[in-house]
């Protein structure tokens, strides 16, 4: 298992606020995420307060 610390970036987007979470390119390569195949699923477990990110099949 690999652990990395990151900070969420917030910015104005139209009438609201947008957020981005930076991920390193080597980590994205391990996921198999490329510029052409970049769709992911984000699953939030409210009980455990965890977020699971996986490549969409």
C-alpha positions, 0 to 999 in steps of 0.5 A: 500500500502506498500513502501520499499526503495532499491538499485539496485546491479550491477555486471559483467556478462560475457561481460556485466553488470547484475543488481539485485533488492532485495526484501524481503521474506515476500513481495515475500510471499505476491505475492505468489512467491516461489522457485518453482513458481518464474516467474513474469511479469515486465511491464515498463510504459515509460510515467509514469516511473513506473515498475509493477511486478506481478506473472505470471499466 
